Amino acid sequence: MSDPTSRSNPGHAPSWYAASANDKRARVALTGNITADVCIIGAGFTGISAALQLAENGFSVVVLEGERIGFGASGRNGGQIVNGYSRDLDTIARRYGPAKAKALGAISLEGAAIIRERVAKYAIDCDLVDGGFFAAFTDKQIRDLGEVRATWQKHGHTGLEMVSKSEVGRYVKTDRYAGGMIDRLGGHIHPLNMVLGEARAVESLGGRIFENSRVTALEMGSAPVVRTEKGSVTAKYVLVCGNAYLGTLLPAIGDRMMPVSSQVMATEPLDANLIAELLPANYCVEDANYILDYYRRTADNRLLYGGGIGYGGQDPANLTGVIRPNMLKTFPQLENTKIEFAWSGNFALTLTRVPHIGRLADNVYFSHGDSGHGVTTTHLLGKILGEAVAGHAGRFDVWASLPNLPFPGGKVFRVPLTMLGAWWYGLRDRLGV
């Protein structure tokens, strides 16, 4: 792989992903008035996953993206394939009943399977590597992971194994952890190359994707019209997949989620022997704290390290100010290592930490709020949106039946109240309770 620092990719965040993208060509903006069976707002994982599901089944599809394909969280995240949802299945069972938990548990591994199937089917070059490690700092976190493993096993996930403190070095060379758990069905990818590969697959099947085509209005009706500054799409169905970058277009959706930023950085390429020593199994890692760190190797031997959080989508003045010290706690031998890329991106958080899916009209569907678990969940929910358009709405209706609640305090107080809750859980992590 050539040096990505010498390559630019206008319109994207200044990330290692954008610099090392396989496909940097810009799609044209929408001009004029066109028609399609389905118009999709947003060219991230949810929108592109839905578009591919629909195109494979013969629907004419138009995707409108306000910036570039994968501009938002889909092209900026940690690239970790983490199975399940942002709330565990036991919590879902307590909140919504065992029947709902059983239904969601039955499909909780499907998002990762969709990724692997599409990588193989469409020969997507996205550096797919299998295996993930959940790292525990305390005995309580180890017990919690054991309970997660037991719950997963009830739902058919047999790829989880507990890791003792003496075994941690097989996965990560650090003294910070008391143990953990591996997920052999986890893994990691170059997420921007993944969504770009899926977009090319959509186009190969006749789908049309327009960039720099921000939606300015959605007119409901028997044939809804989606308008941009220079054009419009008249469709039979509309799918709203904007997530944290939807803006003020549809307050009925946007007011039920909060944009939250996370920061990521990538080191300079490390010596191959050093990166292999730090992460010998080449598994991705995330810790078990409420506000967690996550990291992994890249295909060109960088350490990609993420963490931090900004409720309301606010970034710190110094993007590496929080996560670089944490990286050095984990790997102090990287004290003199250069950070070549640092960026942030917003994901959509719901109050319940469960995705919000539903209908604005009989022919207008939406999905957002994957709450930090988006790489796999977006692929699953995008496929389910496509199924619903095709008349198979059983799985969609299960998700749509889950109650979604507004944040306490509205837009004025939702950030400080959420920060207070995060402080409390962070304190519990530090105290080991």
Secondary structure as a PSIPRED ss2 file (coil, helix, strand):
# PSIPRED VFORMAT (PSIPRED V4.0)

   1 M C   1.000  0.000  0.000
   2 S C   1.000  0.000  0.000
   3 D C   1.000  0.000  0.000
   4 P H   0.000  1.000  0.000
   5 T H   0.000  1.000  0.000
   6 S H   0.000  1.000  0.000
   7 R C   1.000  0.000  0.000
   8 S C   1.000  0.000  0.000
   9 N C   1.000  0.000  0.000
  10 P C   1.000  0.000  0.000
  11 G C   1.000  0.000  0.000
  12 H C   1.000  0.000  0.000
  13 A C   1.000  0.000  0.000
  14 P C   1.000  0.000  0.000
  15 S C   1.000  0.000  0.000
  16 W H   0.000  1.000  0.000
  17 Y H   0.000  1.000  0.000
  18 A H   0.000  1.000  0.000
  19 A H   0.000  1.000  0.000
  20 S C   1.000  0.000  0.000
  21 A C   1.000  0.000  0.000
  22 N C   1.000  0.000  0.000
  23 D C   1.000  0.000  0.000
  24 K C   1.000  0.000  0.000
  25 R C   1.000  0.000  0.000
  26 A C   1.000  0.000  0.000
  27 R C   1.000  0.000  0.000
  28 V C   1.000  0.000  0.000
  29 A C   1.000  0.000  0.000
  30 L C   1.000  0.000  0.000
  31 T C   1.000  0.000  0.000
  32 G E   0.000  0.000  1.000
  33 N E   0.000  0.000  1.000
  34 I E   0.000  0.000  1.000
  35 T E   0.000  0.000  1.000
  36 A E   0.000  0.000  1.000
  37 D E   0.000  0.000  1.000
  38 V E   0.000  0.000  1.000
  39 C E   0.000  0.000  1.000
  40 I E   0.000  0.000  1.000
  41 I E   0.000  0.000  1.000
  42 G C   1.000  0.000  0.000
  43 A C   1.000  0.000  0.000
  44 G C   1.000  0.000  0.000
  45 F H   0.000  1.000  0.000
  46 T H   0.000  1.000  0.000
  47 G H   0.000  1.000  0.000
  48 I H   0.000  1.000  0.000
  49 S H   0.000  1.000  0.000
  50 A H   0.000  1.000  0.000
  51 A H   0.000  1.000  0.000
  52 L H   0.000  1.000  0.000
  53 Q H   0.000  1.000  0.000
  54 L H   0.000  1.000  0.000
  55 A H   0.000  1.000  0.000
  56 E H   0.000  1.000  0.000
  57 N C   1.000  0.000  0.000
  58 G C   1.000  0.000  0.000
  59 F C   1.000  0.000  0.000
  60 S C   1.000  0.000  0.000
  61 V E   0.000  0.000  1.000
  62 V E   0.000  0.000  1.000
  63 V E   0.000  0.000  1.000
  64 L E   0.000  0.000  1.000
  65 E C   1.000  0.000  0.000
  66 G C   1.000  0.000  0.000
  67 E C   1.000  0.000  0.000
  68 R C   1.000  0.000  0.000
  69 I C   1.000  0.000  0.000
  70 G C   1.000  0.000  0.000
  71 F C   1.000  0.000  0.000
  72 G C   1.000  0.000  0.000
  73 A H   0.000  1.000  0.000
  74 S H   0.000  1.000  0.000
  75 G H   0.000  1.000  0.000
  76 R C   1.000  0.000  0.000
  77 N C   1.000  0.000  0.000
  78 G C   1.000  0.000  0.000
  79 G C   1.000  0.000  0.000
  80 Q E   0.000  0.000  1.000
  81 I E   0.000  0.000  1.000
  82 V C   1.000  0.000  0.000
  83 N C   1.000  0.000  0.000
  84 G C   1.000  0.000  0.000
  85 Y C   1.000  0.000  0.000
  86 S C   1.000  0.000  0.000
  87 R C   1.000  0.000  0.000
  88 D C   1.000  0.000  0.000
  89 L H   0.000  1.000  0.000
  90 D H   0.000  1.000  0.000
  91 T H   0.000  1.000  0.000
  92 I H   0.000  1.000  0.000
  93 A H   0.000  1.000  0.000
  94 R H   0.000  1.000  0.000
  95 R H   0.000  1.000  0.000
  96 Y H   0.000  1.000  0.000
  97 G C   1.000  0.000  0.000
  98 P H   0.000  1.000  0.000
  99 A H   0.000  1.000  0.000
 100 K H   0.000  1.000  0.000
 101 A H   0.000  1.000  0.000
 102 K H   0.000  1.000  0.000
 103 A H   0.000  1.000  0.000
 104 L H   0.000  1.000  0.000
 105 G H   0.000  1.000  0.000
 106 A H   0.000  1.000  0.000
 107 I C   1.000  0.000  0.000
 108 S C   1.000  0.000  0.000
 109 L C   1.000  0.000  0.000
 110 E H   0.000  1.000  0.000
 111 G H   0.000  1.000  0.000
 112 A H   0.000  1.000  0.000
 113 A H   0.000  1.000  0.000
 114 I H   0.000  1.000  0.000
 115 I H   0.000  1.000  0.000
 116 R H   0.000  1.000  0.000
 117 E H   0.000  1.000  0.000
 118 R H   0.000  1.000  0.000
 119 V H   0.000  1.000  0.000
 120 A H   0.000  1.000  0.000
 121 K H   0.000  1.000  0.000
 122 Y C   1.000  0.000  0.000
 123 A C   1.000  0.000  0.000
 124 I C   1.000  0.000  0.000
 125 D C   1.000  0.000  0.000
 126 C C   1.000  0.000  0.000
 127 D C   1.000  0.000  0.000
 128 L C   1.000  0.000  0.000
 129 V E   0.000  0.000  1.000
 130 D E   0.000  0.000  1.000
 131 G E   0.000  0.000  1.000
 132 G E   0.000  0.000  1.000
 133 F E   0.000  0.000  1.000
 134 F E   0.000  0.000  1.000
 135 A E   0.000  0.000  1.000
 136 A E   0.000  0.000  1.000
 137 F C   1.000  0.000  0.000
 138 T C   1.000  0.000  0.000
 139 D H   0.000  1.000  0.000
 140 K H   0.000  1.000  0.000
 141 Q H   0.000  1.000  0.000
 142 I H   0.000  1.000  0.000
 143 R H   0.000  1.000  0.000
 144 D H   0.000  1.000  0.000
 145 L H   0.000  1.000  0.000
 146 G H   0.000  1.000  0.000
 147 E H   0.000  1.000  0.000
 148 V H   0.000  1.000  0.000
 149 R H   0.000  1.000  0.000
 150 A H   0.000  1.000  0.000
 151 T H   0.000  1.000  0.000
 152 W H   0.000  1.000  0.000
 153 Q H   0.000  1.000  0.000
 154 K H   0.000  1.000  0.000
 155 H C   1.000  0.000  0.000
 156 G C   1.000  0.000  0.000
 157 H C   1.000  0.000  0.000
 158 T C   1.000  0.000  0.000
 159 G C   1.000  0.000  0.000
 160 L E   0.000  0.000  1.000
 161 E E   0.000  0.000  1.000
 162 M E   0.000  0.000  1.000
 163 V E   0.000  0.000  1.000
 164 S C   1.000  0.000  0.000
 165 K H   0.000  1.000  0.000
 166 S H   0.000  1.000  0.000
 167 E H   0.000  1.000  0.000
 168 V H   0.000  1.000  0.000
 169 G H   0.000  1.000  0.000
 170 R H   0.000  1.000  0.000
 171 Y C   1.000  0.000  0.000
 172 V C   1.000  0.000  0.000
 173 K C   1.000  0.000  0.000
 174 T C   1.000  0.000  0.000
 175 D C   1.000  0.000  0.000
 176 R C   1.000  0.000  0.000
 177 Y C   1.000  0.000  0.000
 178 A C   1.000  0.000  0.000
 179 G E   0.000  0.000  1.000
 180 G E   0.000  0.000  1.000
 181 M E   0.000  0.000  1.000
 182 I E   0.000  0.000  1.000
 183 D E   0.000  0.000  1.000
 184 R E   0.000  0.000  1.000
 185 L E   0.000  0.000  1.000
 186 G E   0.000  0.000  1.000
 187 G E   0.000  0.000  1.000
 188 H E   0.000  0.000  1.000
 189 I C   1.000  0.000  0.000
 190 H C   1.000  0.000  0.000
 191 P H   0.000  1.000  0.000
 192 L H   0.000  1.000  0.000
 193 N H   0.000  1.000  0.000
 194 M H   0.000  1.000  0.000
 195 V H   0.000  1.000  0.000
 196 L H   0.000  1.000  0.000
 197 G H   0.000  1.000  0.000
 198 E H   0.000  1.000  0.000
 199 A H   0.000  1.000  0.000
 200 R H   0.000  1.000  0.000
 201 A H   0.000  1.000  0.000
 202 V H   0.000  1.000  0.000
 203 E H   0.000  1.000  0.000
 204 S H   0.000  1.000  0.000
 205 L C   1.000  0.000  0.000
 206 G C   1.000  0.000  0.000
 207 G C   1.000  0.000  0.000
 208 R E   0.000  0.000  1.000
 209 I E   0.000  0.000  1.000
 210 F E   0.000  0.000  1.000
 211 E C   1.000  0.000  0.000
 212 N C   1.000  0.000  0.000
 213 S C   1.000  0.000  0.000
 214 R C   1.000  0.000  0.000
 215 V E   0.000  0.000  1.000
 216 T E   0.000  0.000  1.000
 217 A E   0.000  0.000  1.000
 218 L E   0.000  0.000  1.000
 219 E E   0.000  0.000  1.000
 220 M C   1.000  0.000  0.000
 221 G C   1.000  0.000  0.000
 222 S C   1.000  0.000  0.000
 223 A C   1.000  0.000  0.000
 224 P C   1.000  0.000  0.000
 225 V E   0.000  0.000  1.000
 226 V E   0.000  0.000  1.000
 227 R E   0.000  0.000  1.000
 228 T E   0.000  0.000  1.000
 229 E C   1.000  0.000  0.000
 230 K C   1.000  0.000  0.000
 231 G E   0.000  0.000  1.000
 232 S E   0.000  0.000  1.000
 233 V E   0.000  0.000  1.000
 234 T E   0.000  0.000  1.000
 235 A E   0.000  0.000  1.000
 236 K E   0.000  0.000  1.000
 237 Y E   0.000  0.000  1.000
 238 V E   0.000  0.000  1.000
 239 L E   0.000  0.000  1.000
 240 V E   0.000  0.000  1.000
 241 C C   1.000  0.000  0.000
 242 G C   1.000  0.000  0.000
 243 N H   0.000  1.000  0.000
 244 A H   0.000  1.000  0.000
 245 Y H   0.000  1.000  0.000
 246 L C   1.000  0.000  0.000
 247 G C   1.000  0.000  0.000
 248 T C   1.000  0.000  0.000
 249 L C   1.000  0.000  0.000
 250 L C   1.000  0.000  0.000
 251 P H   0.000  1.000  0.000
 252 A H   0.000  1.000  0.000
 253 I H   0.000  1.000  0.000
 254 G H   0.000  1.000  0.000
 255 D C   1.000  0.000  0.000
 256 R C   1.000  0.000  0.000
 257 M C   1.000  0.000  0.000
 258 M E   0.000  0.000  1.000
 259 P E   0.000  0.000  1.000
 260 V E   0.000  0.000  1.000
 261 S E   0.000  0.000  1.000
 262 S E   0.000  0.000  1.000
 263 Q E   0.000  0.000  1.000
 264 V E   0.000  0.000  1.000
 265 M E   0.000  0.000  1.000
 266 A E   0.000  0.000  1.000
 267 T E   0.000  0.000  1.000
 268 E C   1.000  0.000  0.000
 269 P C   1.000  0.000  0.000
 270 L C   1.000  0.000  0.000
 271 D C   1.000  0.000  0.000
 272 A H   0.000  1.000  0.000
 273 N H   0.000  1.000  0.000
 274 L H   0.000  1.000  0.000
 275 I H   0.000  1.000  0.000
 276 A H   0.000  1.000  0.000
 277 E H   0.000  1.000  0.000
 278 L H   0.000  1.000  0.000
 279 L C   1.000  0.000  0.000
 280 P C   1.000  0.000  0.000
 281 A C   1.000  0.000  0.000
 282 N C   1.000  0.000  0.000
 283 Y C   1.000  0.000  0.000
 284 C E   0.000  0.000  1.000
 285 V E   0.000  0.000  1.000
 286 E E   0.000  0.000  1.000
 287 D E   0.000  0.000  1.000
 288 A C   1.000  0.000  0.000
 289 N C   1.000  0.000  0.000
 290 Y C   1.000  0.000  0.000
 291 I C   1.000  0.000  0.000
 292 L C   1.000  0.000  0.000
 293 D C   1.000  0.000  0.000
 294 Y E   0.000  0.000  1.000
 295 Y E   0.000  0.000  1.000
 296 R E   0.000  0.000  1.000
 297 R E   0.000  0.000  1.000
 298 T C   1.000  0.000  0.000
 299 A C   1.000  0.000  0.000
 300 D C   1.000  0.000  0.000
 301 N C   1.000  0.000  0.000
 302 R C   1.000  0.000  0.000
 303 L E   0.000  0.000  1.000
 304 L E   0.000  0.000  1.000
 305 Y E   0.000  0.000  1.000
 306 G E   0.000  0.000  1.000
 307 G E   0.000  0.000  1.000
 308 G E   0.000  0.000  1.000
 309 I E   0.000  0.000  1.000
 310 G E   0.000  0.000  1.000
 311 Y E   0.000  0.000  1.000
 312 G C   1.000  0.000  0.000
 313 G C   1.000  0.000  0.000
 314 Q C   1.000  0.000  0.000
 315 D C   1.000  0.000  0.000
 316 P C   1.000  0.000  0.000
 317 A C   1.000  0.000  0.000
 318 N C   1.000  0.000  0.000
 319 L C   1.000  0.000  0.000
 320 T H   0.000  1.000  0.000
 321 G H   0.000  1.000  0.000
 322 V H   0.000  1.000  0.000
 323 I H   0.000  1.000  0.000
 324 R H   0.000  1.000  0.000
 325 P H   0.000  1.000  0.000
 326 N H   0.000  1.000  0.000
 327 M H   0.000  1.000  0.000
 328 L H   0.000  1.000  0.000
 329 K H   0.000  1.000  0.000
 330 T H   0.000  1.000  0.000
 331 F C   1.000  0.000  0.000
 332 P H   0.000  1.000  0.000
 333 Q H   0.000  1.000  0.000
 334 L H   0.000  1.000  0.000
 335 E C   1.000  0.000  0.000
 336 N C   1.000  0.000  0.000
 337 T C   1.000  0.000  0.000
 338 K C   1.000  0.000  0.000
 339 I E   0.000  0.000  1.000
 340 E E   0.000  0.000  1.000
 341 F E   0.000  0.000  1.000
 342 A E   0.000  0.000  1.000
 343 W E   0.000  0.000  1.000
 344 S E   0.000  0.000  1.000
 345 G E   0.000  0.000  1.000
 346 N E   0.000  0.000  1.000
 347 F E   0.000  0.000  1.000
 348 A E   0.000  0.000  1.000
 349 L E   0.000  0.000  1.000
 350 T C   1.000  0.000  0.000
 351 L C   1.000  0.000  0.000
 352 T C   1.000  0.000  0.000
 353 R C   1.000  0.000  0.000
 354 V C   1.000  0.000  0.000
 355 P C   1.000  0.000  0.000
 356 H E   0.000  0.000  1.000
 357 I E   0.000  0.000  1.000
 358 G E   0.000  0.000  1.000
 359 R E   0.000  0.000  1.000
 360 L E   0.000  0.000  1.000
 361 A E   0.000  0.000  1.000
 362 D C   1.000  0.000  0.000
 363 N C   1.000  0.000  0.000
 364 V E   0.000  0.000  1.000
 365 Y E   0.000  0.000  1.000
 366 F E   0.000  0.000  1.000
 367 S E   0.000  0.000  1.000
 368 H E   0.000  0.000  1.000
 369 G C   1.000  0.000  0.000
 370 D C   1.000  0.000  0.000
 371 S C   1.000  0.000  0.000
 372 G C   1.000  0.000  0.000
 373 H C   1.000  0.000  0.000
 374 G H   0.000  1.000  0.000
 375 V H   0.000  1.000  0.000
 376 T H   0.000  1.000  0.000
 377 T H   0.000  1.000  0.000
 378 T H   0.000  1.000  0.000
 379 H H   0.000  1.000  0.000
 380 L H   0.000  1.000  0.000
 381 L H   0.000  1.000  0.000
 382 G H   0.000  1.000  0.000
 383 K H   0.000  1.000  0.000
 384 I H   0.000  1.000  0.000
 385 L H   0.000  1.000  0.000
 386 G H   0.000  1.000  0.000
 387 E H   0.000  1.000  0.000
 388 A H   0.000  1.000  0.000
 389 V H   0.000  1.000  0.000
 390 A C   1.000  0.000  0.000
 391 G C   1.000  0.000  0.000
 392 H C   1.000  0.000  0.000
 393 A C   1.000  0.000  0.000
 394 G H   0.000  1.000  0.000
 395 R H   0.000  1.000  0.000
 396 F H   0.000  1.000  0.000
 397 D H   0.000  1.000  0.000
 398 V H   0.000  1.000  0.000
 399 W H   0.000  1.000  0.000
 400 A H   0.000  1.000  0.000
 401 S C   1.000  0.000  0.000
 402 L C   1.000  0.000  0.000
 403 P C   1.000  0.000  0.000
 404 N C   1.000  0.000  0.000
 405 L C   1.000  0.000  0.000
 406 P C   1.000  0.000  0.000
 407 F C   1.000  0.000  0.000
 408 P C   1.000  0.000  0.000
 409 G C   1.000  0.000  0.000
 410 G H   0.000  1.000  0.000
 411 K H   0.000  1.000  0.000
 412 V H   0.000  1.000  0.000
 413 F H   0.000  1.000  0.000
 414 R H   0.000  1.000  0.000
 415 V H   0.000  1.000  0.000
 416 P H   0.000  1.000  0.000
 417 L H   0.000  1.000  0.000
 418 T H   0.000  1.000  0.000
 419 M H   0.000  1.000  0.000
 420 L H   0.000  1.000  0.000
 421 G H   0.000  1.000  0.000
 422 A H   0.000  1.000  0.000
 423 W H   0.000  1.000  0.000
 424 W H   0.000  1.000  0.000
 425 Y H   0.000  1.000  0.000
 426 G H   0.000  1.000  0.000
 427 L H   0.000  1.000  0.000
 428 R H   0.000  1.000  0.000
 429 D H   0.000  1.000  0.000
 430 R H   0.000  1.000  0.000
 431 L H   0.000  1.000  0.000
 432 G C   1.000  0.000  0.000
 433 V C   1.000  0.000  0.000
